[in-house]
């Protein structure tokens, strides 16, 4: 009897640049909180620590401007 084991380990590294570009297009380059155009900070709604298998899913990401991104991280850690 032959036993075939799948290698357990990290999945292939995702193409983060392509994922971020898809998120920018999805939100038309605007911050989802304030609507500022030209926003470039892609934010994970649920962090990698809570979604280790699919943290890189574009559905878990939103687009924020620098100010709103800082705000989310500051307020988000206060609760």
N, C-alpha and C positions, 0 to 999 in steps of 0.2 A: 504494500500500500504506500503510495506516495503522498506525502503531506505538503501542500503548497501553502506557504504563509505569505501574506502581503506585508510588505515593508511598512512599518509604522513610523511615522515621522512627519515632518513639515510638508505641507502641500507646496506645489510650485509657487514661486514668488509672483504675486499678481502684478499686472502692469498698472501701477499706481497712476502714472501720468495719463493713461487712457481713461481710467476710472474717473479721475479728477476732471478731465476734459468733458466727459459725459455728464457729470454733475453740473458743471458750468453751463453746458448747453441746456440741460433740463430746466434750470432756473433762469435762463436767459441772461446770465452774467450779473444778476441782481441779488443782493442780500435778502434772504427770506424774512428777516426781522424788520429792517428799516427801508428796504427797497432801493438802497444806494446802488447805482450802476458801477460796473467795473470791479465788482467784488471778486476776490480771489482766494479766500480762505475756505477750504473744504473741511467741514466739521463732521465727525462721526457722532450720530445721535446717541447710540449706545457704544461705549468704549470697547476697545479690543479685549479688555479683561472680562467683559460680560458676554462677548460674542467671539470667542476665540476661533471658531470655525468659519464664520462668515462676516467678520468685521469689515472686510473689503467690499461688501455688497453695496452697490451704488444706491440702493433703496435705503440704506442706513446712513446716508450722507446728505448734508444740506450745505448750501453756500452762504457764507457770512462775510460781511466787510470786517476789517481789522478791529474796529471799535466794538461791534457786536460780538465778535469772536472772543475778545478779551472779556467782555461783559458776561457772556455765557460761562466762561471758565471761572470767573470770579464769583458770580452768583451761584453757579452750579455747585461749587465746592463749599459754599457757606451753609447749605441745608443739610 
